[in-house]
Amino acid sequence: MATIHATPDENDPRHHTAKIEDMLNGVIAHAREDVSKVEDPHARALFETTAEVLTGLVKAYEHFDQRSEKAWR
C-alpha cells in the first residue's frame, strides 16, 4: 500500500485557518442578514450574539496567523 503524504499547503496551519475564517465570516454575514428578516426579539438577539461571538473567534484566528498574541508565539 502506498503512503499518502499531505501536500505542503495541507501541512501549513495558515491554509486551514484561512478556510475556517472564510466559513466563519460567511456565518457572521448570514446571521446579521437574518436579524432583519425576523421579528422575534429573542431570535434577533440570538443572531446578533452569534455574529459577535464568531467575530471574536475570527479575531483569534487572525492573532494566530499573525502570531500577534503571546500565546501564539
PQR file with spaces between the fields and no chain letter, atoms N, CA, C, O and H, PARSE charges and radii, in Angstrom:
ATOM       1  N    MET     1       0.840   -1.173    0.000 -0.4000 1.5000
ATOM       2  CA   MET     1       0.000    0.000    0.000 -0.0000 2.0000
ATOM       3  C    MET     1       0.888    1.241    0.000  0.5500 1.7000
ATOM       4  O    MET     1       1.852    1.328    0.761 -0.5500 1.4000
ATOM       5  N    ALA     2       0.555    2.187   -0.854 -0.4000 1.5000
ATOM       6  CA   ALA     2       1.348    3.407   -0.971 -0.0000 2.0000
ATOM       7  C    ALA     2       1.037    4.340    0.185  0.5500 1.7000
ATOM       8  O    ALA     2      -0.098    4.414    0.656 -0.5500 1.4000
ATOM       9  H    ALA     2      -0.228    2.116   -1.472  0.4000 1.0000
ATOM      10  N    THR     3       2.062    5.051    0.634 -0.4000 1.5000
ATOM      11  CA   THR     3       1.891    6.050    1.682 -0.0000 2.0000
ATOM      12  C    THR     3       1.450    7.345    1.031  0.5500 1.7000
ATOM      13  O    THR     3       2.049    7.794    0.053 -0.5500 1.4000
ATOM      14  H    THR     3       2.984    4.991    0.251  0.4000 1.0000
ATOM      15  N    ILE     4       0.411    7.938    1.570 -0.4000 1.5000
ATOM      16  CA   ILE     4      -0.084    9.207    1.049 -0.0000 2.0000
ATOM      17  C    ILE     4       0.448   10.319    1.930  0.5500 1.7000
ATOM      18  O    ILE     4       0.239   10.321    3.144 -0.5500 1.4000
ATOM      19  H    ILE     4      -0.075    7.574    2.365  0.4000 1.0000
ATOM      20  N    HIS     5       1.132   11.258    1.313 -0.4000 1.5000
ATOM      21  CA   HIS     5       1.690   12.394    2.051 -0.0000 2.0000
ATOM      22  C    HIS     5       0.852   13.630    1.787  0.5500 1.7000
ATOM      23  O    HIS     5       0.362   13.843    0.678 -0.5500 1.4000
ATOM      24  H    HIS     5       1.301   11.257    0.328  0.4000 1.0000
ATOM      25  N    ALA     6       0.697   14.425    2.806 -0.4000 1.5000
ATOM      26  CA   ALA     6      -0.048   15.675    2.665 -0.0000 2.0000
ATOM      27  C    ALA     6       0.753   16.657    1.826  0.5500 1.7000
ATOM      28  O    ALA     6       1.983   16.670    1.888 -0.5500 1.4000
ATOM      29  H    ALA     6       1.094   14.252    3.707  0.4000 1.0000
ATOM      30  N    THR     7       0.078   17.462    1.059 -0.4000 1.5000
ATOM      31  CA   THR     7       0.772   18.496    0.304 -0.0000 2.0000
ATOM      32  C    THR     7       1.272   19.551    1.276  0.5500 1.7000
ATOM      33  O    THR     7       0.755   19.669    2.387 -0.5500 1.4000
ATOM      34  H    THR     7      -0.921   17.451    1.009  0.4000 1.0000
ATOM      35  N    PRO     8       2.281   20.322    0.863 -0.5600 1.5000
ATOM      36  CA   PRO     8       2.805   21.365    1.773  0.2800 2.0000
ATOM      37  C    PRO     8       1.719   22.302    2.296  0.5500 1.7000
ATOM      38  O    PRO     8       1.752   22.696    3.462 -0.5500 1.4000
ATOM      39  N    ASP     9       0.760   22.663    1.446 -0.4000 1.5000
ATOM      40  CA   ASP     9      -0.311   23.546    1.901 -0.0000 2.0000
ATOM      41  C    ASP     9      -1.107   22.911    3.030  0.5500 1.7000
ATOM      42  O    ASP     9      -1.508   23.601    3.968 -0.5500 1.4000
ATOM      43  H    ASP     9       0.733   22.343    0.499  0.4000 1.0000
ATOM      44  N    GLU    10      -1.338   21.626    2.953 -0.4000 1.5000
ATOM      45  CA   GLU    10      -2.116   20.954    3.984 -0.0000 2.0000
ATOM      46  C    GLU    10      -1.363   20.869    5.306  0.5500 1.7000
ATOM      47  O    GLU    10      -1.974   20.730    6.366 -0.5500 1.4000
ATOM      48  H    GLU    10      -1.013   21.066    2.191  0.4000 1.0000
ATOM      49  N    ASN    11      -0.047   20.951    5.243 -0.4000 1.5000
ATOM      50  CA   ASN    11       0.754   20.924    6.466 -0.0000 2.0000
ATOM      51  C    ASN    11       0.877   22.302    7.108  0.5500 1.7000
ATOM      52  O    ASN    11       1.261   22.418    8.272 -0.5500 1.4000
ATOM      53  H    ASN    11       0.449   21.064    4.382  0.4000 1.0000
ATOM      54  N    ASP    12       0.556   23.329    6.358 -0.4000 1.5000
ATOM      55  CA   ASP    12       0.657   24.700    6.855 -0.0000 2.0000
ATOM      56  C    ASP    12      -0.666   25.073    7.530  0.5500 1.7000
ATOM      57  O    ASP    12      -1.703   25.110    6.868 -0.5500 1.4000
ATOM      58  H    ASP    12       0.245   23.235    5.412  0.4000 1.0000
ATOM      59  N    PRO    13      -0.643   25.348    8.832 -0.5600 1.5000
ATOM      60  CA   PRO    13      -1.895   25.661    9.518  0.2800 2.0000
ATOM      61  C    PRO    13      -2.598   26.892    8.948  0.5500 1.7000
ATOM      62  O    PRO    13      -3.818   27.009    9.072 -0.5500 1.4000
ATOM      63  N    ARG    14      -1.859   27.808    8.329 -0.4000 1.5000
ATOM      64  CA   ARG    14      -2.482   29.004    7.753 -0.0000 2.0000
ATOM      65  C    ARG    14      -3.427   28.647    6.606  0.5500 1.7000
ATOM      66  O    ARG    14      -4.408   29.347    6.357 -0.5500 1.4000
ATOM      67  H    ARG    14      -0.869   27.713    8.229  0.4000 1.0000
ATOM      68  N    HIS    15      -3.124   27.564    5.920 -0.4000 1.5000
ATOM      69  CA   HIS    15      -4.009   27.068    4.863 -0.0000 2.0000
ATOM      70  C    HIS    15      -5.377   26.738    5.465  0.5500 1.7000
ATOM      71  O    HIS    15      -6.412   27.075    4.890 -0.5500 1.4000
ATOM      72  H    HIS    15      -2.327   26.995    6.122  0.4000 1.0000
ATOM      73  N    HIS    16      -5.375   26.095    6.596 -0.4000 1.5000
ATOM      74  CA   HIS    16      -6.611   25.679    7.256 -0.0000 2.0000
ATOM      75  C    HIS    16      -7.297   26.853    7.965  0.5500 1.7000
ATOM      76  O    HIS    16      -8.520   26.983    7.914 -0.5500 1.4000
ATOM      77  H    HIS    16      -4.534   25.821    7.063  0.4000 1.0000
ATOM      78  N    THR    17      -6.511   27.699    8.620 -0.4000 1.5000
ATOM      79  CA   THR    17      -7.123   28.821    9.330 -0.0000 2.0000
ATOM      80  C    THR    17      -7.804   29.774    8.351  0.5500 1.7000
ATOM      81  O    THR    17      -8.852   30.338    8.665 -0.5500 1.4000
ATOM      82  H    THR    17      -5.517   27.594    8.662  0.4000 1.0000
ATOM      83  N    ALA    18      -7.223   29.956    7.178 -0.4000 1.5000
ATOM      84  CA   ALA    18      -7.838   30.832    6.175 -0.0000 2.0000
ATOM      85  C    ALA    18      -9.192   30.276    5.730  0.5500 1.7000
ATOM      86  O    ALA    18     -10.158   31.023    5.578 -0.5500 1.4000
ATOM      87  H    ALA    18      -6.371   29.497    6.923  0.4000 1.0000
ATOM      88  N    LYS    19      -9.252   28.972    5.526 -0.4000 1.5000
ATOM      89  CA   LYS    19     -10.516   28.348    5.112 -0.0000 2.0000
ATOM      90  C    LYS    19     -11.576   28.499    6.212  0.5500 1.7000
ATOM      91  O    LYS    19     -12.730   28.825    5.933 -0.5500 1.4000
ATOM      92  H    LYS    19      -8.467   28.365    5.650  0.4000 1.0000
ATOM      93  N    ILE    20     -11.172   28.261    7.447 -0.4000 1.5000
ATOM      94  CA   ILE    20     -12.120   28.359    8.560 -0.0000 2.0000
ATOM      95  C    ILE    20     -12.567   29.804    8.748  0.5500 1.7000
ATOM      96  O    ILE    20     -13.745   30.059    8.998 -0.5500 1.4000
ATOM      97  H    ILE    20     -10.235   27.996    7.674  0.4000 1.0000
ATOM      98  N    GLU    21     -11.638   30.750    8.630 -0.4000 1.5000
ATOM      99  CA   GLU    21     -12.013   32.163    8.729 -0.0000 2.0000
ATOM     100  C    GLU    21     -13.056   32.532    7.679  0.5500 1.7000
ATOM     101  O    GLU    21     -14.014   33.246    7.974 -0.5500 1.4000
ATOM     102  H    GLU    21     -10.682   30.543    8.427  0.4000 1.0000
ATOM     103  N    ASP    22     -12.871   32.046    6.460 -0.4000 1.5000
ATOM     104  CA   ASP    22     -13.847   32.323    5.402 -0.0000 2.0000
ATOM     105  C    ASP    22     -15.218   31.765    5.768  0.5500 1.7000
ATOM     106  O    ASP    22     -16.235   32.433    5.577 -0.5500 1.4000
ATOM     107  H    ASP    22     -12.093   31.465    6.221  0.4000 1.0000
ATOM     108  N    MET    23     -15.245   30.549    6.290 -0.4000 1.5000
ATOM     109  CA   MET    23     -16.520   29.949    6.684 -0.0000 2.0000
ATOM     110  C    MET    23     -17.171   30.741    7.812  0.5500 1.7000
ATOM     111  O    MET    23     -18.372   31.006    7.776 -0.5500 1.4000
ATOM     112  H    MET    23     -14.419   30.007    6.445  0.4000 1.0000
ATOM     113  N    LEU    24     -16.375   31.119    8.814 -0.4000 1.5000
ATOM     114  CA   LEU    24     -16.910   31.892    9.934 -0.0000 2.0000
ATOM     115  C    LEU    24     -17.459   33.231    9.457  0.5500 1.7000
ATOM     116  O    LEU    24     -18.526   33.660    9.895 -0.5500 1.4000
ATOM     117  H    LEU    24     -15.399   30.904    8.842  0.4000 1.0000
ATOM     118  N    ASN    25     -16.733   33.889    8.562 -0.4000 1.5000
ATOM     119  CA   ASN    25     -17.204   35.174    8.038 -0.0000 2.0000
ATOM     120  C    ASN    25     -18.515   35.005    7.275  0.5500 1.7000
ATOM     121  O    ASN    25     -19.365   35.896    7.297 -0.5500 1.4000
ATOM     122  H    ASN    25     -15.866   33.541    8.206  0.4000 1.0000
ATOM     123  N    GLY    26     -18.682   33.883    6.611 -0.4000 1.5000
ATOM     124  CA   GLY    26     -19.941   33.603    5.936 -0.0000 2.0000
ATOM     125  C    GLY    26     -21.088   33.450    6.915  0.5500 1.7000
ATOM     126  O    GLY    26     -22.184   33.957    6.676 -0.5500 1.4000
ATOM     127  H    GLY    26     -17.992   33.160    6.593  0.4000 1.0000
ATOM     128  N    VAL    27     -20.846   32.755    8.016 -0.4000 1.5000
ATOM     129  CA   VAL    27     -21.881   32.583    9.039 -0.0000 2.0000
ATOM     130  C    VAL    27     -22.196   33.922    9.704  0.5500 1.7000
ATOM     131  O    VAL    27     -23.356   34.218    9.991 -0.5500 1.4000
ATOM     132  H    VAL    27     -19.956   32.343    8.210  0.4000 1.0000
ATOM     133  N    ILE    28     -21.170   34.724    9.947 -0.4000 1.5000
ATOM     134  CA   ILE    28     -21.376   36.053   10.537 -0.0000 2.0000
ATOM     135  C    ILE    28     -22.289   36.888    9.642  0.5500 1.7000
ATOM     136  O    ILE    28     -23.244   37.498   10.122 -0.5500 1.4000
ATOM     137  H    ILE    28     -20.228   34.483    9.715  0.4000 1.0000
ATOM     138  N    ALA    29     -21.998   36.914    8.353 -0.4000 1.5000
ATOM     139  CA   ALA    29     -22.816   37.685    7.419 -0.0000 2.0000
ATOM     140  C    ALA    29     -24.248   37.152    7.385  0.5500 1.7000
ATOM     141  O    ALA    29     -25.203   37.929    7.376 -0.5500 1.4000
ATOM     142  H    ALA    29     -21.223   36.418    7.962  0.4000 1.0000
ATOM     143  N    HIS    30     -24.393   35.847    7.367 -0.4000 1.5000
ATOM     144  CA   HIS    30     -25.724   35.237    7.322 -0.0000 2.0000
ATOM     145  C    HIS    30     -26.528   35.591    8.572  0.5500 1.7000
ATOM     146  O    HIS    30     -27.699   35.958    8.481 -0.5500 1.4000
ATOM     147  H    HIS    30     -23.618   35.215    7.374  0.4000 1.0000
ATOM     148  N    ALA    31     -25.892   35.479    9.735 -0.4000 1.5000
ATOM     149  CA   ALA    31     -26.583   35.789   10.989 -0.0000 2.0000
ATOM     150  C    ALA    31     -27.021   37.250   11.015  0.5500 1.7000
ATOM     151  O    ALA    31     -28.133   37.562   11.443 -0.5500 1.4000
ATOM     152  H    ALA    31     -24.941   35.181    9.808  0.4000 1.0000
ATOM     153  N    ARG    32     -26.157   38.134   10.561 -0.4000 1.5000
ATOM     154  CA   ARG    32     -26.501   39.566   10.559 -0.0000 2.0000
ATOM     155  C    ARG    32     -27.625   39.870    9.564  0.5500 1.7000
ATOM     156  O    ARG    32     -28.476   40.720    9.827 -0.5500 1.4000
ATOM     157  H    ARG    32     -25.254   37.881   10.213  0.4000 1.0000
ATOM     158  N    GLU    33     -27.627   39.185    8.437 -0.4000 1.5000
ATOM     159  CA   GLU    33     -28.716   39.364    7.472 -0.0000 2.0000
ATOM     160  C    GLU    33     -30.040   38.884    8.064  0.5500 1.7000
ATOM     161  O    GLU    33     -31.083   39.500    7.845 -0.5500 1.4000
ATOM     162  H    GLU    33     -26.935   38.495    8.223  0.4000 1.0000
ATOM     163  N    ASP    34     -29.994   37.793    8.807 -0.4000 1.5000
ATOM     164  CA   ASP    34     -31.215   37.222    9.370 -0.0000 2.0000
ATOM     165  C    ASP    34     -31.824   38.088   10.465  0.5500 1.7000
ATOM     166  O    ASP    34     -33.019   37.980   10.741 -0.5500 1.4000
ATOM     167  H    ASP    34     -29.147   37.292    8.985  0.4000 1.0000
ATOM     168  N    VAL    35     -31.032   38.936   11.086 -0.4000 1.5000
ATOM     169  CA   VAL    35     -31.561   39.831   12.123 -0.0000 2.0000
ATOM     170  C    VAL    35     -32.719   40.651   11.562  0.5500 1.7000
ATOM     171  O    VAL    35     -33.729   40.857   12.236 -0.5500 1.4000
ATOM     172  H    VAL    35     -30.062   39.024   10.862  0.4000 1.0000
ATOM     173  N    SER    36     -32.566   41.110   10.342 -0.4000 1.5000
ATOM     174  CA   SER    36     -33.611   41.953    9.752 -0.0000 2.0000
ATOM     175  C    SER    36     -34.758   41.152    9.141  0.5500 1.7000
ATOM     176  O    SER    36     -35.754   41.732    8.709 -0.5500 1.4000
ATOM     177  H    SER    36     -31.746   40.942    9.795  0.4000 1.0000
ATOM     178  N    LYS    37     -34.632   39.843    9.101 -0.4000 1.5000
ATOM     179  CA   LYS    37     -35.662   39.004    8.480 -0.0000 2.0000
ATOM     180  C    LYS    37     -36.686   38.459    9.463  0.5500 1.7000
ATOM     181  O    LYS    37     -37.720   37.926    9.059 -0.5500 1.4000
ATOM     182  H    LYS    37     -33.823   39.372    9.452  0.4000 1.0000
ATOM     183  N    VAL    38     -36.402   38.591   10.746 -0.4000 1.5000
ATOM     184  CA   VAL    38     -37.327   38.055   11.751 -0.0000 2.0000
ATOM     185  C    VAL    38     -37.786   39.175   12.680  0.5500 1.7000
ATOM     186  O    VAL    38     -37.088   40.171   12.874 -0.5500 1.4000
ATOM     187  H    VAL    38     -35.562   39.024   11.075  0.4000 1.0000
ATOM     188  N    GLU    39     -38.958   38.991   13.241 -0.4000 1.5000
ATOM     189  CA   GLU    39     -39.485   39.994   14.161 -0.0000 2.0000
ATOM     190  C    GLU    39     -39.277   39.606   15.622  0.5500 1.7000
ATOM     191  O    GLU    39     -39.308   40.467   16.501 -0.5500 1.4000
ATOM     192  H    GLU    39     -39.525   38.182   13.084  0.4000 1.0000
ATOM     193  N    ASP    40     -39.070   38.334   15.885 -0.4000 1.5000
ATOM     194  CA   ASP    40     -38.902   37.855   17.256 -0.0000 2.0000
ATOM     195  C    ASP    40     -37.649   38.483   17.866  0.5500 1.7000
ATOM     196  O    ASP    40     -36.545   38.233   17.381 -0.5500 1.4000
ATOM     197  H    ASP    40     -39.045   37.634   15.170  0.4000 1.0000
ATOM     198  N    PRO    41     -37.794   39.291   18.920 -0.5600 1.5000
ATOM     199  CA   PRO    41     -36.629   39.962   19.507  0.2800 2.0000
ATOM     200  C    PRO    41     -35.603   38.984   20.087  0.5500 1.7000
ATOM     201  O    PRO    41     -34.406   39.271   20.101 -0.5500 1.4000
ATOM     202  N    HIS    42     -36.075   37.836   20.561 -0.4000 1.5000
ATOM     203  CA   HIS    42     -35.134   36.846   21.096 -0.0000 2.0000
ATOM     204  C    HIS    42     -34.290   36.235   19.980  0.5500 1.7000
ATOM     205  O    HIS    42     -33.089   36.022   20.142 -0.5500 1.4000
ATOM     206  H    HIS    42     -37.048   37.603   20.549  0.4000 1.0000
ATOM     207  N    ALA    43     -34.927   35.961   18.861 -0.4000 1.5000
ATOM     208  CA   ALA    43     -34.195   35.424   17.711 -0.0000 2.0000
ATOM     209  C    ALA    43     -33.207   36.462   17.188  0.5500 1.7000
ATOM     210  O    ALA    43     -32.073   36.133   16.840 -0.5500 1.4000
ATOM     211  H    ALA    43     -35.903   36.135   18.730  0.4000 1.0000
ATOM     212  N    ARG    44     -33.646   37.713   17.137 -0.4000 1.5000
ATOM     213  CA   ARG    44     -32.755   38.776   16.669 -0.0000 2.0000
ATOM     214  C    ARG    44     -31.535   38.891   17.579  0.5500 1.7000
ATOM     215  O    ARG    44     -30.409   39.034   17.101 -0.5500 1.4000
ATOM     216  H    ARG    44     -34.568   37.980   17.420  0.4000 1.0000
ATOM     217  N    ALA    45     -31.761   38.829   18.877 -0.4000 1.5000
ATOM     218  CA   ALA    45     -30.649   38.892   19.832 -0.0000 2.0000
ATOM     219  C    ALA    45     -29.728   37.690   19.671  0.5500 1.7000
ATOM     220  O    ALA    45     -28.507   37.822   19.752 -0.5500 1.4000
ATOM     221  H    ALA    45     -32.675   38.714   19.265  0.4000 1.0000
ATOM     222  N    LEU    46     -30.314   36.517   19.443 -0.4000 1.5000
ATOM     223  CA   LEU    46     -29.504   35.310   19.243 -0.0000 2.0000
ATOM     224  C    LEU    46     -28.627   35.439   18.006  0.5500 1.7000
ATOM     225  O    LEU    46     -27.444   35.100   18.048 -0.5500 1.4000
ATOM     226  H    LEU    46     -31.306   36.410   19.378  0.4000 1.0000
ATOM     227  N    PHE    47     -29.198   35.927   16.900 -0.4000 1.5000
ATOM     228  CA   PHE    47     -28.422   36.056   15.668 -0.0000 2.0000
ATOM     229  C    PHE    47     -27.312   37.101   15.821  0.5500 1.7000
ATOM     230  O    PHE    47     -26.197   36.900   15.338 -0.5500 1.4000
ATOM     231  H    PHE    47     -30.158   36.201   16.866  0.4000 1.0000
ATOM     232  N    GLU    48     -27.618   38.206   16.488 -0.4000 1.5000
ATOM     233  CA   GLU    48     -26.598   39.231   16.683 -0.0000 2.0000
ATOM     234  C    GLU    48     -25.504   38.730   17.631  0.5500 1.7000
ATOM     235  O    GLU    48     -24.321   38.999   17.421 -0.5500 1.4000
ATOM     236  H    GLU    48     -28.523   38.369   16.880  0.4000 1.0000
ATOM     237  N    THR    49     -25.904   38.007   18.665 -0.4000 1.5000
ATOM     238  CA   THR    49     -24.915   37.426   19.585 -0.0000 2.0000
ATOM     239  C    THR    49     -24.034   36.424   18.852  0.5500 1.7000
ATOM     240  O    THR    49     -22.822   36.377   19.060 -0.5500 1.4000
ATOM     241  H    THR    49     -26.865   37.788   18.835  0.4000 1.0000
ATOM     242  N    THR    50     -24.651   35.632   18.000 -0.4000 1.5000
ATOM     243  CA   THR    50     -23.888   34.676   17.189 -0.0000 2.0000
ATOM     244  C    THR    50     -22.834   35.399   16.369  0.5500 1.7000
ATOM     245  O    THR    50     -21.676   34.982   16.335 -0.5500 1.4000
ATOM     246  H    THR    50     -25.636   35.671   17.831  0.4000 1.0000
ATOM     247  N    ALA    51     -23.226   36.475   15.713 -0.4000 1.5000
ATOM     248  CA   ALA    51     -22.288   37.238   14.897 -0.0000 2.0000
ATOM     249  C    ALA    51     -21.159   37.816   15.742  0.5500 1.7000
ATOM     250  O    ALA    51     -19.999   37.785   15.333 -0.5500 1.4000
ATOM     251  H    ALA    51     -24.167   36.814   15.741  0.4000 1.0000
ATOM     252  N    GLU    52     -21.490   38.339   16.908 -0.4000 1.5000
ATOM     253  CA   GLU    52     -20.470   38.936   17.773 -0.0000 2.0000
ATOM     254  C    GLU    52     -19.480   37.897   18.300  0.5500 1.7000
ATOM     255  O    GLU    52     -18.272   38.131   18.308 -0.5500 1.4000
ATOM     256  H    GLU    52     -22.433   38.364   17.240  0.4000 1.0000
ATOM     257  N    VAL    53     -19.993   36.764   18.733 -0.4000 1.5000
ATOM     258  CA   VAL    53     -19.117   35.710   19.263 -0.0000 2.0000
ATOM     259  C    VAL    53     -18.193   35.190   18.159  0.5500 1.7000
ATOM     260  O    VAL    53     -16.996   35.004   18.377 -0.5500 1.4000
ATOM     261  H    VAL    53     -20.975   36.575   18.726  0.4000 1.0000
ATOM     262  N    LEU    54     -18.757   34.959   16.984 -0.4000 1.5000
ATOM     263  CA   LEU    54     -17.934   34.456   15.883 -0.0000 2.0000
ATOM     264  C    LEU    54     -16.927   35.493   15.412  0.5500 1.7000
ATOM     265  O    LEU    54     -15.842   35.136   14.955 -0.5500 1.4000
ATOM     266  H    LEU    54     -19.729   35.110   16.806  0.4000 1.0000
ATOM     267  N    THR    55     -17.271   36.771   15.517 -0.4000 1.5000
ATOM     268  CA   THR    55     -16.310   37.830   15.187 -0.0000 2.0000
ATOM     269  C    THR    55     -15.101   37.752   16.121  0.5500 1.7000
ATOM     270  O    THR    55     -13.962   37.928   15.687 -0.5500 1.4000
ATOM     271  H    THR    55     -18.153   37.061   15.888  0.4000 1.0000
ATOM     272  N    GLY    56     -15.353   37.490   17.392 -0.4000 1.5000
ATOM     273  CA   GLY    56     -14.246   37.303   18.337 -0.0000 2.0000
ATOM     274  C    GLY    56     -13.404   36.095   17.976  0.5500 1.7000
ATOM     275  O    GLY    56     -12.182   36.126   18.125 -0.5500 1.4000
ATOM     276  H    GLY    56     -16.278   37.347   17.744  0.4000 1.0000
ATOM     277  N    LEU    57     -14.033   35.040   17.507 -0.4000 1.5000
ATOM     278  CA   LEU    57     -13.297   33.841   17.111 -0.0000 2.0000
ATOM     279  C    LEU    57     -12.459   34.110   15.862  0.5500 1.7000
ATOM     280  O    LEU    57     -11.329   33.634   15.763 -0.5500 1.4000
ATOM     281  H    LEU    57     -15.026   35.015   17.386  0.4000 1.0000
ATOM     282  N    VAL    58     -12.999   34.864   14.912 -0.4000 1.5000
ATOM     283  CA   VAL    58     -12.225   35.245   13.728 -0.0000 2.0000
ATOM     284  C    VAL    58     -10.998   36.046   14.163  0.5500 1.7000
ATOM     285  O    VAL    58      -9.905   35.854   13.630 -0.5500 1.4000
ATOM     286  H    VAL    58     -13.917   35.251   14.992  0.4000 1.0000
ATOM     287  N    LYS    59     -11.182   36.940   15.127 -0.4000 1.5000
ATOM     288  CA   LYS    59     -10.055   37.732   15.639 -0.0000 2.0000
ATOM     289  C    LYS    59      -8.979   36.820   16.236  0.5500 1.7000
ATOM     290  O    LYS    59      -7.787   37.070   16.059 -0.5500 1.4000
ATOM     291  H    LYS    59     -12.070   37.096   15.560  0.4000 1.0000
ATOM     292  N    ALA    60      -9.390   35.776   16.934 -0.4000 1.5000
ATOM     293  CA   ALA    60      -8.427   34.820   17.495 -0.0000 2.0000
ATOM     294  C    ALA    60      -7.645   34.120   16.376  0.5500 1.7000
ATOM     295  O    ALA    60      -6.439   33.906   16.496 -0.5500 1.4000
ATOM     296  H    ALA    60     -10.359   35.573   17.078  0.4000 1.0000
ATOM     297  N    TYR    61      -8.338   33.769   15.294 -0.4000 1.5000
ATOM     298  CA   TYR    61      -7.653   33.154   14.145 -0.0000 2.0000
ATOM     299  C    TYR    61      -6.659   34.132   13.532  0.5500 1.7000
ATOM     300  O    TYR    61      -5.551   33.742   13.163 -0.5500 1.4000
ATOM     301  H    TYR    61      -9.318   33.943   15.196  0.4000 1.0000
ATOM     302  N    GLU    62      -7.048   35.395   13.423 -0.4000 1.5000
ATOM     303  CA   GLU    62      -6.135   36.408   12.889 -0.0000 2.0000
ATOM     304  C    GLU    62      -4.909   36.552   13.772  0.5500 1.7000
ATOM     305  O    GLU    62      -3.788   36.645   13.272 -0.5500 1.4000
ATOM     306  H    GLU    62      -7.948   35.712   13.723  0.4000 1.0000
ATOM     307  N    HIS    63      -5.115   36.569   15.078 -0.4000 1.5000
ATOM     308  CA   HIS    63      -3.977   36.677   16.002 -0.0000 2.0000
ATOM     309  C    HIS    63      -3.070   35.461   15.869  0.5500 1.7000
ATOM     310  O    HIS    63      -1.847   35.593   15.933 -0.5500 1.4000
ATOM     311  H    HIS    63      -6.025   36.494   15.484  0.4000 1.0000
ATOM     312  N    PHE    64      -3.645   34.292   15.686 -0.4000 1.5000
ATOM     313  CA   PHE    64      -2.837   33.085   15.487 -0.0000 2.0000
ATOM     314  C    PHE    64      -1.996   33.226   14.229  0.5500 1.7000
ATOM     315  O    PHE    64      -0.790   32.981   14.250 -0.5500 1.4000
ATOM     316  H    PHE    64      -4.638   34.184   15.633  0.4000 1.0000
ATOM     317  N    ASP    65      -2.638   33.624   13.124 -0.4000 1.5000
ATOM     318  CA   ASP    65      -1.918   33.748   11.852 -0.0000 2.0000
ATOM     319  C    ASP    65      -0.799   34.776   11.926  0.5500 1.7000
ATOM     320  O    ASP    65       0.264   34.588   11.333 -0.5500 1.4000
ATOM     321  H    ASP    65      -3.618   33.823   13.107  0.4000 1.0000
ATOM     322  N    GLN    66      -1.038   35.863   12.651 -0.4000 1.5000
ATOM     323  CA   GLN    66      -0.060   36.951   12.749 -0.0000 2.0000
ATOM     324  C    GLN    66       0.919   36.752   13.892  0.5500 1.7000
ATOM     325  O    GLN    66       1.904   37.479   14.021 -0.5500 1.4000
ATOM     326  H    GLN    66      -1.901   36.016   13.132  0.4000 1.0000
ATOM     327  N    ARG    67       0.631   35.752   14.723 -0.4000 1.5000
ATOM     328  CA   ARG    67       1.441   35.499   15.926 -0.0000 2.0000
ATOM     329  C    ARG    67       1.541   36.769   16.771  0.5500 1.7000
ATOM     330  O    ARG    67       2.582   37.060   17.361 -0.5500 1.4000
ATOM     331  H    ARG    67      -0.169   35.161   14.619  0.4000 1.0000
ATOM     332  N    SER    68       0.431   37.522   16.816 -0.4000 1.5000
ATOM     333  CA   SER    68       0.452   38.807   17.493 -0.0000 2.0000
ATOM     334  C    SER    68       0.153   38.710   18.991  0.5500 1.7000
ATOM     335  O    SER    68       0.327   39.686   19.721 -0.5500 1.4000
ATOM     336  H    SER    68      -0.414   37.286   16.337  0.4000 1.0000
ATOM     337  N    GLU    69      -0.288   37.562   19.444 -0.4000 1.5000
ATOM     338  CA   GLU    69      -0.552   37.358   20.868 -0.0000 2.0000
ATOM     339  C    GLU    69       0.524   36.446   21.450  0.5500 1.7000
ATOM     340  O    GLU    69       1.003   35.528   20.784 -0.5500 1.4000
ATOM     341  H    GLU    69      -0.429   36.769   18.851  0.4000 1.0000
ATOM     342  N    LYS    70       0.887   36.705   22.671 -0.4000 1.5000
ATOM     343  CA   LYS    70       1.939   35.927   23.318 -0.0000 2.0000
ATOM     344  C    LYS    70       1.652   34.423   23.265  0.5500 1.7000
ATOM     345  O    LYS    70       2.569   33.622   23.083 -0.5500 1.4000
ATOM     346  H    LYS    70       0.498   37.450   23.212  0.4000 1.0000
ATOM     347  N    ALA    71       0.400   34.046   23.422 -0.4000 1.5000
ATOM     348  CA   ALA    71       0.030   32.633   23.441 -0.0000 2.0000
ATOM     349  C    ALA    71       0.357   31.931   22.122  0.5500 1.7000
ATOM     350  O    ALA    71       0.552   30.716   22.110 -0.5500 1.4000
ATOM     351  H    ALA    71      -0.345   34.697   23.571  0.4000 1.0000
ATOM     352  N    TRP    72       0.420   32.669   21.015 -0.4000 1.5000
ATOM     353  CA   TRP    72       0.638   32.047   19.700 -0.0000 2.0000
ATOM     354  C    TRP    72       2.091   32.146   19.245  0.5500 1.7000
ATOM     355  O    TRP    72       2.417   31.734   18.132 -0.5500 1.4000
ATOM     356  H    TRP    72       0.262   33.657   21.024  0.4000 1.0000
ATOM     357  N    ARG    73       2.958   32.680   20.083 -0.4000 1.5000
ATOM     358  CA   ARG    73       4.378   32.817   19.683 -0.0000 2.0000
ATOM     359  C    ARG    73       5.156   31.581   20.019  0.5500 1.7000
ATOM     360  O    ARG    73       6.357   31.518   19.757 -0.5500 1.4000
ATOM     361  H    ARG    73       2.694   33.014   20.987  0.4000 1.0000
